[in-house]
Amino acid sequence: MKNLSTAIYGVFTALTAGVNNDFYDDIQGRLFKGRAPEGTQYPYAVFMLISVVPTRTFSEHFEDSLIQFSLFSSTSSSSEVEDMFTHVKALYDEAQFDITENELIWMRYENAQLMPDAVTTPEGTFEIWHYAVDFEIKMQSKVWVAGGEVDWLLGILWDDGFV
Protein backbone atom coordinates (compact mmCIF):
# COMPACT_ATOMS: atom_id res chain seq x y z
CA MET A 1 0.00 0.00 0.00
CA LYS A 2 3.03 2.23 -0.38
CA ASN A 3 1.47 3.61 -3.57
CA LEU A 4 -1.63 4.71 -1.64
CA SER A 5 0.45 6.39 1.09
CA THR A 6 2.48 8.20 -1.57
CA ALA A 7 -0.71 9.43 -3.25
CA ILE A 8 -2.23 10.64 0.04
CA TYR A 9 0.95 12.55 0.87
CA GLY A 10 1.03 13.96 -2.66
CA VAL A 11 -2.44 15.45 -2.19
CA PHE A 12 -1.26 16.96 1.12
CA THR A 13 1.83 18.62 -0.40
CA ALA A 14 0.29 19.72 -3.72
CA LEU A 15 0.32 23.44 -4.37
CA THR A 16 -2.60 25.29 -5.92
CA ALA A 17 -1.42 28.43 -7.71
CA GLY A 18 1.75 28.24 -5.59
CA VAL A 19 -0.15 28.08 -2.29
CA ASN A 20 -0.42 25.26 0.26
CA ASN A 21 -3.83 23.92 1.25
CA ASP A 22 -5.40 24.91 4.60
CA PHE A 23 -4.70 21.52 6.22
CA TYR A 24 -1.00 21.80 5.34
CA ASP A 25 -0.92 25.29 6.84
CA ASP A 26 -2.80 24.16 9.98
CA ILE A 27 -0.08 21.64 10.86
CA GLN A 28 2.82 23.50 9.19
CA GLY A 29 3.59 20.50 6.99
CA ARG A 30 3.83 18.05 9.90
CA LEU A 31 2.00 15.01 8.50
CA PHE A 32 3.53 11.65 9.32
CA LYS A 33 2.77 8.06 8.37
CA GLY A 34 2.13 5.73 11.31
CA ARG A 35 3.68 7.81 14.07
CA ALA A 36 5.29 11.17 14.66
CA PRO A 37 8.95 11.43 15.64
CA GLU A 38 9.52 11.86 19.37
CA GLY A 39 9.37 15.51 20.39
CA THR A 40 7.32 16.64 17.37
CA GLN A 41 5.90 20.12 17.92
CA TYR A 42 2.11 20.49 18.07
CA PRO A 43 -0.06 20.73 16.03
CA TYR A 44 0.60 17.74 13.79
CA ALA A 45 -1.17 14.82 12.14
CA VAL A 46 -0.51 11.14 11.56
CA PHE A 47 -2.21 8.94 8.98
CA MET A 48 -2.31 5.17 8.90
CA LEU A 49 -3.89 2.29 7.09
CA ILE A 50 -6.44 0.66 9.40
CA SER A 51 -7.70 -2.12 7.12
CA VAL A 52 -7.82 -3.40 3.54
CA VAL A 53 -10.59 -5.66 2.30
CA PRO A 54 -10.17 -7.15 -1.19
CA THR A 55 -13.24 -7.72 -3.35
CA ARG A 56 -13.08 -9.72 -6.56
CA THR A 57 -15.52 -10.45 -9.33
CA PHE A 58 -14.84 -12.49 -12.47
CA SER A 59 -13.45 -9.44 -14.24
CA GLU A 60 -12.58 -6.88 -11.55
CA HIS A 61 -10.35 -6.59 -8.50
CA PHE A 62 -11.13 -3.89 -5.91
CA GLU A 63 -9.69 -2.96 -2.54
CA ASP A 64 -11.65 -1.14 0.14
CA SER A 65 -9.26 0.57 2.54
CA LEU A 66 -9.89 2.46 5.75
CA ILE A 67 -7.41 5.28 6.37
CA GLN A 68 -7.34 7.19 9.65
CA PHE A 69 -5.94 10.66 10.20
CA SER A 70 -5.15 11.43 13.84
CA LEU A 71 -5.01 15.18 14.43
CA PHE A 72 -3.23 16.46 17.53
CA SER A 73 -3.29 19.87 19.22
CA SER A 74 -1.92 21.01 22.58
CA THR A 75 -4.08 24.13 22.91
CA SER A 76 -6.50 24.34 25.82
CA SER A 77 -9.44 24.92 23.47
CA SER A 78 -10.53 22.38 20.87
CA SER A 79 -10.84 25.16 18.28
CA GLU A 80 -7.47 24.48 16.61
CA VAL A 81 -8.06 20.73 16.17
CA GLU A 82 -11.63 21.39 14.97
CA ASP A 83 -10.24 23.68 12.26
CA MET A 84 -7.80 20.91 11.34
CA PHE A 85 -10.75 18.50 11.05
CA THR A 86 -12.64 20.90 8.78
CA HIS A 87 -9.61 21.24 6.53
CA VAL A 88 -8.61 17.55 6.35
CA LYS A 89 -12.20 16.73 5.45
CA ALA A 90 -12.29 19.46 2.78
CA LEU A 91 -9.01 18.19 1.31
CA TYR A 92 -9.76 14.45 1.16
CA ASP A 93 -13.55 13.92 1.15
CA GLU A 94 -14.54 13.02 -2.43
CA ALA A 95 -11.00 13.90 -3.58
CA GLN A 96 -9.80 12.69 -6.98
CA PHE A 97 -6.12 11.83 -7.36
CA ASP A 98 -3.82 9.34 -9.05
CA ILE A 99 -2.58 6.17 -7.34
CA THR A 100 0.22 4.26 -9.08
CA GLU A 101 -1.03 0.92 -10.44
CA ASN A 102 -4.59 1.62 -9.24
CA GLU A 103 -7.62 3.60 -10.24
CA LEU A 104 -9.26 5.60 -7.45
CA ILE A 105 -13.00 4.95 -7.39
CA TRP A 106 -13.65 7.16 -4.36
CA MET A 107 -12.27 8.54 -1.12
CA ARG A 108 -15.07 9.33 1.32
CA TYR A 109 -15.26 10.71 4.81
CA GLU A 110 -16.65 7.97 7.06
CA ASN A 111 -16.37 8.79 10.75
CA ALA A 112 -14.74 11.11 13.27
CA GLN A 113 -14.22 11.25 17.00
CA LEU A 114 -12.93 14.20 19.03
CA MET A 115 -11.39 13.30 22.38
CA PRO A 116 -9.11 14.74 25.05
CA ASP A 117 -5.95 12.72 25.53
CA ALA A 118 -3.21 12.66 28.17
CA VAL A 119 0.45 12.73 27.14
CA THR A 120 3.26 11.90 29.55
CA THR A 121 6.70 13.42 29.04
CA PRO A 122 9.73 13.79 31.33
CA GLU A 123 8.26 17.17 32.34
CA GLY A 124 4.97 15.58 33.42
CA THR A 125 1.54 14.74 32.06
CA PHE A 126 -0.53 17.23 30.07
CA GLU A 127 -3.79 17.22 28.12
CA ILE A 128 -4.00 17.44 24.34
CA TRP A 129 -6.84 17.23 21.83
CA HIS A 130 -6.99 14.22 19.50
CA TYR A 131 -9.36 14.07 16.54
CA ALA A 132 -9.52 10.66 14.79
CA VAL A 133 -10.90 11.03 11.26
CA ASP A 134 -11.62 7.99 9.07
CA PHE A 135 -11.89 7.85 5.28
CA GLU A 136 -12.91 4.92 3.09
CA ILE A 137 -10.95 4.49 -0.12
CA LYS A 138 -12.15 2.22 -2.90
CA MET A 139 -9.69 1.53 -5.67
CA GLN A 140 -9.39 -0.88 -8.57
CA SER A 141 -6.18 -2.50 -9.76
CA LYS A 142 -5.18 -1.21 -13.21
CA VAL A 143 -3.89 -4.70 -14.04
CA TRP A 144 -7.46 -6.01 -13.74
CA VAL A 145 -8.95 -2.95 -15.42
CA ALA A 146 -6.72 -3.33 -18.49
CA GLY A 147 -7.72 -6.84 -19.52
CA GLY A 148 -9.86 -8.39 -16.87
CA GLU A 149 -9.09 -11.46 -14.78
CA VAL A 150 -10.31 -13.94 -17.41
CA ASP A 151 -8.15 -12.43 -20.19
CA TRP A 152 -5.16 -12.31 -17.81
CA LEU A 153 -5.61 -15.97 -16.81
CA LEU A 154 -6.07 -17.09 -20.43
CA GLY A 155 -2.89 -15.23 -21.37
CA ILE A 156 -0.90 -17.13 -18.72
CA LEU A 157 -2.41 -20.47 -19.77
CA TRP A 158 -1.67 -19.69 -23.44
CA ASP A 159 1.93 -18.72 -22.68
CA ASP A 160 2.41 -21.92 -20.68
CA GLY A 161 0.98 -24.09 -23.49
CA PHE A 162 -2.22 -25.16 -21.72
CA VAL A 163 -4.63 -23.48 -24.17
C-alpha positions in Angstrom: 0.0 0.0 0.0 3.0 2.2 -0.4 1.5 3.6 -3.6 -1.6 4.7 -1.6 0.5 6.4 1.1 2.5 8.2 -1.6 -0.7 9.4 -3.2 -2.2 10.6 0.0 1.0 12.5 0.9 1.0 14.0 -2.7 -2.4 15.5 -2.2 -1.3 17.0 1.1 1.8 18.6 -0.4 0.3 19.7 -3.7 0.3 23.4 -4.4 -2.6 25.3 -5.9 -1.4 28.4 -7.7 1.7 28.2 -5.6 -0.2 28.1 -2.3 -0.4 25.3 0.3 -3.8 23.9 1.2 -5.4 24.9 4.6 -4.7 21.5 6.2 -1.0 21.8 5.3 -0.9 25.3 6.8 -2.8 24.2 10.0 -0.1 21.6 10.9 2.8 23.5 9.2 3.6 20.5 7.0 3.8 18.1 9.9 2.0 15.0 8.5 3.5 11.6 9.3 2.8 8.1 8.4 2.1 5.7 11.3 3.7 7.8 14.1 5.3 11.2 14.7 8.9 11.4 15.6 9.5 11.9 19.4 9.4 15.5 20.4 7.3 16.6 17.4 5.9 20.1 17.9 2.1 20.5 18.1 -0.1 20.7 16.0 0.6 17.7 13.8 -1.2 14.8 12.1 -0.5 11.1 11.6 -2.2 8.9 9.0 -2.3 5.2 8.9 -3.9 2.3 7.1 -6.4 0.7 9.4 -7.7 -2.1 7.1 -7.8 -3.4 3.5 -10.6 -5.7 2.3 -10.2 -7.1 -1.2 -13.2 -7.7 -3.4 -13.1 -9.7 -6.6 -15.5 -10.5 -9.3 -14.8 -12.5 -12.5 -13.5 -9.4 -14.2 -12.6 -6.9 -11.5 -10.3 -6.6 -8.5 -11.1 -3.9 -5.9 -9.7 -3.0 -2.5 -11.7 -1.1 0.1 -9.3 0.6 2.5 -9.9 2.5 5.8 -7.4 5.3 6.4 -7.3 7.2 9.7 -5.9 10.7 10.2 -5.1 11.4 13.8 -5.0 15.2 14.4 -3.2 16.5 17.5 -3.3 19.9 19.2 -1.9 21.0 22.6 -4.1 24.1 22.9 -6.5 24.3 25.8 -9.4 24.9 23.5 -10.5 22.4 20.9 -10.8 25.2 18.3 -7.5 24.5 16.6 -8.1 20.7 16.2 -11.6 21.4 15.0 -10.2 23.7 12.3 -7.8 20.9 11.3 -10.7 18.5 11.1 -12.6 20.9 8.8 -9.6 21.2 6.5 -8.6 17.5 6.4 -12.2 16.7 5.5 -12.3 19.5 2.8 -9.0 18.2 1.3 -9.8 14.4 1.2 -13.5 13.9 1.1 -14.5 13.0 -2.4 -11.0 13.9 -3.6 -9.8 12.7 -7.0 -6.1 11.8 -7.4 -3.8 9.3 -9.0 -2.6 6.2 -7.3 0.2 4.3 -9.1 -1.0 0.9 -10.4 -4.6 1.6 -9.2 -7.6 3.6 -10.2 -9.3 5.6 -7.4 -13.0 5.0 -7.4 -13.7 7.2 -4.4 -12.3 8.5 -1.1 -15.1 9.3 1.3 -15.3 10.7 4.8 -16.7 8.0 7.1 -16.4 8.8 10.7 -14.7 11.1 13.3 -14.2 11.2 17.0 -12.9 14.2 19.0 -11.4 13.3 22.4 -9.1 14.7 25.0 -6.0 12.7 25.5 -3.2 12.7 28.2 0.5 12.7 27.1 3.3 11.9 29.5 6.7 13.4 29.0 9.7 13.8 31.3 8.3 17.2 32.3 5.0 15.6 33.4 1.5 14.7 32.1 -0.5 17.2 30.1 -3.8 17.2 28.1 -4.0 17.4 24.3 -6.8 17.2 21.8 -7.0 14.2 19.5 -9.4 14.1 16.5 -9.5 10.7 14.8 -10.9 11.0 11.3 -11.6 8.0 9.1 -11.9 7.8 5.3 -12.9 4.9 3.1 -10.9 4.5 -0.1 -12.1 2.2 -2.9 -9.7 1.5 -5.7 -9.4 -0.9 -8.6 -6.2 -2.5 -9.8 -5.2 -1.2 -13.2 -3.9 -4.7 -14.0 -7.5 -6.0 -13.7 -9.0 -3.0 -15.4 -6.7 -3.3 -18.5 -7.7 -6.8 -19.5 -9.9 -8.4 -16.9 -9.1 -11.5 -14.8 -10.3 -13.9 -17.4 -8.1 -12.4 -20.2 -5.2 -12.3 -17.8 -5.6 -16.0 -16.8 -6.1 -17.1 -20.4 -2.9 -15.2 -21.4 -0.9 -17.1 -18.7 -2.4 -20.5 -19.8 -1.7 -19.7 -23.4 1.9 -18.7 -22.7 2.4 -21.9 -20.7 1.0 -24.1 -23.5 -2.2 -25.2 -21.7 -4.6 -23.5 -24.2 
